[in-house]
Amino acid sequence: MLPDTLGVIGLGAIGGSVAWSAASRGTPRILGCCRHPRDAVAAAKAGAITEIAHGPEDVVRGADFIVLADPPVAALELLERLAPLIRERGVVCTDVASVKAPATRLASRMDLANHFAGSHPFVGYENAPFASARPDLLEQALVYVTPTEGGERAAREVSDFWKRAVGAQPVTLDAVRHDACVAWTGHLPRAAASVLAAALAERGPEGVTYLPSTLEATRPAANDAGRWAELLWLNREQMAGALEGVESKLEELRSLLASGTQAELRRWLEDGARWRERFDQ
């Protein structure tokens, strides 16, 4: 859908870019609010929004389509708080968090199946300020849309919004499956970097110069621990399975080093090498 009035709650890089893109594609009225007044002012000056709302309730009262672009836990709290007003007004709402099952489960509990579907724009920039927003940031970007149970109609409207109002490429995906994929492809590598960094900090040799490969492998551990604690905690069910997979491979390596042969170890290493080489072709 191309709403007459779009409401965006949270005007960082993602929310700001959604609003800005919709404005550039002809949405006549865009209400915005956020926790950081400087981002709201910057969005208004850039033309990403037409009005700064006093708060989330005013956004829902005035808009036809709502985007919750606050960080994941804050967005969940907002969804619960705004659910009665969303139902009363009969509007459609989505969020942009990278963990989807908690939001879709909450929406089902709050009787929002006809009003909510989750979204995950695959562009990064989570928690970045409006200064990182661009009107074309989401152009042709992949956006996963996750329906609630029985919420196919809302999911269609959310998908249509991403396509028509933003120019993104929506793909519908079950929320649990989405979170399992994200656990393996995004959250597990970040957790593994922290595990390695913590092990080096606690047990690594003192007074050594670490190789560039070690510093590169642990680089993600330096990124915004608060944000990652939130994401890993929200996705802890799927992370448990991913960690079990890593633990089983570590146990294989431990066993090979303890009682295997060099030839067996080489074959084990080659399995991983063959998988990785596919991405360099």
C-alpha positions as a printed NumPy array, in Angstrom:
array([[  0.   ,   0.   ,   0.   ],
       [  1.008,   3.61 ,  -0.567],
       [ -0.453,   5.327,   2.494],
       [ -1.893,   8.822,   2.484],
       [ -0.279,   9.325,   5.892],
       [  2.711,   7.277,   7.029],
       [  3.726,   7.139,  10.671],
       [  7.298,   6.289,  11.658],
       [  8.263,   5.826,  15.305],
       [ 12.039,   5.902,  15.548],
       [ 13.959,   8.09 ,  13.108],
       [ 17.407,   6.549,  13.08 ],
       [ 19.046,   5.226,   9.928],
       [ 16.348,   2.637,   9.172],
       [ 13.252,   4.562,  10.234],
       [ 14.597,   7.755,   8.736],
       [ 15.362,   6.031,   5.436],
       [ 11.886,   4.453,   5.305],
       [ 10.284,   7.855,   5.824],
       [ 12.62 ,   9.606,   3.393],
       [ 12.091,   7.009,   0.685],
       [  8.313,   7.177,   1.08 ],
       [  8.478,  10.97 ,   0.869],
       [ 10.532,  10.805,  -2.321],
       [  7.976,   8.387,  -3.808],
       [  5.026,  10.665,  -3.193],
       [  3.615,   9.914,   0.258],
       [  2.015,  13.301,   0.983],
       [  2.094,  13.27 ,   4.797],
       [  4.599,  11.583,   7.071],
       [  4.39 ,  11.792,  10.853],
       [  7.505,  10.976,  12.823],
       [  8.689,  10.849,  16.402],
       [ 11.692,   9.414,  18.198],
       [ 13.479,   9.345,  21.526],
       [ 16.216,  11.638,  20.227],
       [ 14.819,  15.086,  19.331],
       [ 17.871,  15.904,  17.202],
       [ 17.013,  13.027,  14.842],
       [ 13.424,  14.233,  14.508],
       [ 14.593,  17.77 ,  13.722],
       [ 17.146,  16.462,  11.213],
       [ 14.492,  14.313,   9.523],
       [ 12.126,  17.265,   9.242],
       [ 14.84 ,  19.521,   7.815],
       [ 15.797,  16.867,   5.255],
       [ 12.195,  16.453,   4.134],
       [ 11.993,  12.852,   5.34 ],
       [  8.957,  13.702,   7.49 ],
       [  6.375,  16.448,   7.14 ],
       [  5.453,  16.684,  10.829],
       [  7.079,  15.917,  14.174],
       [  4.51 ,  14.171,  16.363],
       [  4.422,  14.649,  20.122],
       [  4.601,  10.928,  20.804],
       [  3.81 ,   7.405,  19.541],
       [  0.08 ,   7.653,  20.292],
       [ -0.201,  10.786,  18.153],
       [  1.53 ,   8.955,  15.313],
       [ -0.956,   6.075,  15.463],
       [ -3.938,   8.442,  15.72 ],
       [ -2.876,  10.34 ,  12.625],
       [ -1.402,   7.721,  10.264],
       [ -2.748,   5.026,   7.94 ],
       [  0.334,   2.793,   8.157],
       [  2.744,   2.53 ,  11.092],
       [  6.442,   1.584,  11.144],
       [  7.998,   0.838,  14.538],
       [ 11.69 ,   1.55 ,  14.013],
       [ 12.873,   1.654,  17.624],
       [ 15.416,  -0.955,  18.856],
       [ 13.907,  -4.456,  19.262],
       [ 13.001,  -4.464,  22.959],
       [ 11.669,  -0.901,  22.819],
       [  9.646,  -1.815,  19.713],
       [  8.088,  -4.772,  21.538],
       [  7.12 ,  -2.526,  24.427],
       [  5.621,  -0.024,  21.996],
       [  3.659,  -2.695,  20.16 ],
       [  2.077,  -3.881,  23.397],
       [  1.354,  -0.323,  24.509],
       [ -0.137,   0.759,  21.175],
       [ -2.065,  -2.441,  20.376],
       [ -5.494,  -1.199,  21.584],
       [ -5.147,   2.003,  19.555],
       [ -3.952,   0.101,  16.465],
       [ -6.999,  -2.188,  16.679],
       [ -9.34 ,   0.733,  17.302],
       [ -8.11 ,   2.636,  14.256],
       [ -7.868,  -0.463,  12.074],
       [ -4.411,   0.46 ,  10.762],
       [ -1.585,  -1.842,   9.69 ],
       [  1.719,  -1.843,  11.538],
       [  5.175,  -3.382,  11.113],
       [  8.524,  -3.281,  12.889],
       [ 12.088,  -3.491,  11.525],
       [ 13.929,  -5.593,  14.131],
       [ 16.276,  -8.379,  13.031],
       [ 14.612, -10.908,  15.406],
       [ 11.024, -11.619,  14.394],
       [  9.397, -14.383,  16.462],
       [  8.971, -12.305,  19.668],
       [  7.062,  -9.587,  17.787],
       [  4.809, -11.972,  15.859],
       [  4.004, -13.935,  19.038],
       [  3.198, -10.717,  20.889],
       [  1.018,  -9.482,  18.03 ],
       [ -0.96 , -12.741,  18.12 ],
       [ -1.476, -12.422,  21.884],
       [ -2.626,  -8.822,  21.438],
       [ -5.179,  -9.801,  18.771],
       [ -3.295,  -7.983,  16.015],
       [ -3.317, -10.701,  13.36 ],
       [ -5.201,  -8.415,  10.949],
       [ -3.016,  -5.425,  11.77 ],
       [  0.609,  -6.557,  12.11 ],
       [  3.343,  -8.358,  10.224],
       [  7.016,  -8.164,  11.115],
       [  9.718,  -6.865,   8.774],
       [ 13.501,  -7.164,   8.637],
       [ 15.251,  -4.918,   6.091],
       [ 18.518,  -6.658,   5.25 ],
       [ 20.752,  -3.577,   5.209],
       [ 22.45 ,  -3.325,   8.605],
       [ 22.543,   0.145,  10.185],
       [ 20.606,  -0.931,  13.277],
       [ 20.884,   1.684,  16.029],
       [ 22.61 ,   4.159,  13.69 ],
       [ 21.331,   7.765,  13.903],
       [ 19.453,   9.724,  11.248],
       [ 22.787,  11.03 ,   9.972],
       [ 23.241,   7.593,   8.359],
       [ 19.806,   7.662,   6.679],
       [ 19.442,   8.05 ,   2.912],
       [ 16.384,   8.201,   0.662],
       [ 17.818,   5.327,  -1.403],
       [ 19.212,   3.18 ,   1.438],
       [ 16.449,   0.596,   1.023],
       [ 16.165,   0.777,  -2.765],
       [ 16.023,  -2.841,  -4.016],
       [ 16.978,  -4.069,  -0.525],
       [ 15.775,  -7.483,   0.587],
       [ 13.104,  -7.194,   3.293],
       [ 11.838, -10.293,   5.068],
       [  8.145, -10.037,   5.992],
       [  6.98 , -12.396,   8.753],
       [  3.2  , -12.903,   9.167],
       [  1.461, -13.619,  12.429],
       [ -0.677, -16.753,  12.595],
       [ -3.715, -16.016,  10.446],
       [ -2.256, -12.67 ,   9.441],
       [ -1.738, -13.202,   5.719],
       [ -3.783, -10.126,   4.756],
       [ -1.684,  -7.824,   6.925],
       [  1.479,  -9.436,   5.549],
       [  0.331,  -8.683,   2.004],
       [ -0.25 ,  -5.033,   2.894],
       [  3.136,  -4.794,   4.592],
       [  4.846,  -6.389,   1.575],
       [  3.031,  -4.003,  -0.769],
       [  4.173,  -1.054,   1.366],
       [  7.824,  -2.076,   1.09 ],
       [  7.544,  -2.517,  -2.644],
       [  5.513,   0.571,  -3.568],
       [  6.384,   3.12 ,  -0.891],
       [ 10.045,   2.216,  -0.362],
       [ 11.189,   0.372,  -3.5  ],
       [ 12.448,  -2.646,  -1.554],
       [ 12.077,  -6.326,  -2.43 ],
       [  9.843,  -8.089,   0.145],
       [ 10.049, -11.845,   0.75 ],
       [  7.561, -13.577,   3.044],
       [  9.12 , -15.958,   5.566],
       [  7.952, -17.72 ,   8.719],
       [  9.251, -15.841,  11.775],
       [ 10.79 , -18.88 ,  13.492],
       [ 12.549, -19.956,  10.315],
       [ 13.772, -16.393,   9.844],
       [ 15.243, -16.29 ,  13.334],
       [ 16.95 , -19.66 ,  12.855],
       [ 18.587, -18.401,   9.659],
       [ 19.679, -15.159,  11.32 ],
       [ 21.063, -17.09 ,  14.3  ],
       [ 23.409, -19.035,  12.011],
       [ 24.29 , -16.289,   9.53 ],
       [ 24.571, -13.24 ,  11.785],
       [ 24.218, -13.843,  15.499],
       [ 26.419, -16.94 ,  15.816],
       [ 29.473, -15.339,  14.108],
       [ 29.176, -12.346,  16.454],
       [ 28.897, -14.639,  19.477],
       [ 31.853, -16.732,  18.269],
       [ 33.998, -13.605,  17.991],
       [ 33.127, -12.736,  21.584],
       [ 33.9  , -16.281,  22.744],
       [ 37.33 , -16.123,  21.115],
       [ 37.994, -12.63 ,  22.487],
       [ 36.953, -13.685,  25.987],
       [ 39.146, -16.805,  25.827],
       [ 42.137, -14.764,  24.669],
       [ 41.526, -12.21 ,  27.404],
       [ 41.341, -14.887,  30.087],
       [ 43.828, -17.512,  28.887],
       [ 45.831, -15.994,  26.038],
       [ 49.594, -15.562,  26.431],
       [ 50.722, -12.231,  27.817],
       [ 53.033,  -9.827,  26.038],
       [ 52.471, -11.218,  22.54 ],
       [ 51.661,  -9.592,  19.218],
       [ 48.511, -11.081,  17.746],
       [ 48.411, -11.935,  14.069],
       [ 46.106,  -9.893,  11.798],
       [ 43.927, -12.988,  11.333],
       [ 43.251, -13.109,  15.079],
       [ 42.399,  -9.426,  15.225],
       [ 40.111,  -9.778,  12.197],
       [ 38.345, -12.822,  13.664],
       [ 37.657, -10.967,  16.922],
       [ 36.76 ,  -7.614,  15.34 ],
       [ 32.962,  -8.143,  15.676],
       [ 33.407,  -8.508,  19.439],
       [ 34.18 ,  -4.793,  19.638],
       [ 30.798,  -3.776,  18.204],
       [ 28.093,  -2.386,  20.534],
       [ 27.823,  -4.995,  23.284],
       [ 24.523,  -3.538,  24.499],
       [ 22.801,  -3.934,  21.144],
       [ 24.135,  -7.454,  20.665],
       [ 23.123,  -8.543,  24.153],
       [ 19.584,  -7.481,  23.252],
       [ 19.576,  -9.357,  19.939],
       [ 21.164, -12.554,  21.274],
       [ 18.785, -12.597,  24.238],
       [ 15.708, -12.131,  22.042],
       [ 16.93 , -14.914,  19.742],
       [ 18.174, -17.217,  22.502],
       [ 15.956, -20.152,  21.476],
       [ 17.462, -20.317,  17.997],
       [ 20.947, -19.493,  19.276],
       [ 20.824, -22.581,  21.502],
       [ 20.525, -24.799,  18.444],
       [ 23.262, -22.947,  16.57 ],
       [ 25.616, -23.221,  19.536],
       [ 24.947, -26.947,  19.794],
       [ 26.011, -27.255,  16.166],
       [ 29.292, -25.457,  16.861],
       [ 29.886, -27.464,  20.021],
       [ 29.528, -30.735,  18.082],
       [ 32.146, -29.566,  15.564],
       [ 34.5  , -28.474,  18.346],
       [ 34.092, -31.893,  19.927],
       [ 34.988, -33.531,  16.597],
       [ 38.15 , -31.425,  16.422],
       [ 39.042, -32.185,  20.027],
       [ 38.606, -35.906,  19.373],
       [ 40.72 , -35.822,  16.21 ],
       [ 43.545, -34.014,  17.994],
       [ 43.383, -36.46 ,  20.887],
       [ 43.098, -39.78 ,  19.058],
       [ 42.794, -39.227,  15.313],
       [ 45.393, -39.145,  12.579],
       [ 46.854, -36.243,  10.679],
       [ 45.127, -37.489,   7.518],
       [ 41.743, -37.496,   9.306],
       [ 42.396, -34.012,  10.622],
       [ 43.249, -32.812,   7.131],
       [ 40.002, -34.247,   5.72 ],
       [ 38.051, -32.537,   8.513],
       [ 39.693, -29.19 ,   7.692],
       [ 39.1  , -29.7  ,   3.959],
       [ 35.349, -30.057,   4.541],
       [ 35.244, -26.522,   5.903],
       [ 37.611, -25.241,   3.227],
       [ 35.406, -26.57 ,   0.422],
       [ 32.348, -24.853,   1.88 ],
       [ 34.171, -21.516,   2.223],
       [ 35.709, -21.645,  -1.247],
       [ 32.255, -21.508,  -2.817],
       [ 31.977, -17.856,  -1.826],
       [ 35.284, -16.84 ,  -3.445],
       [ 34.387, -18.073,  -6.922]])
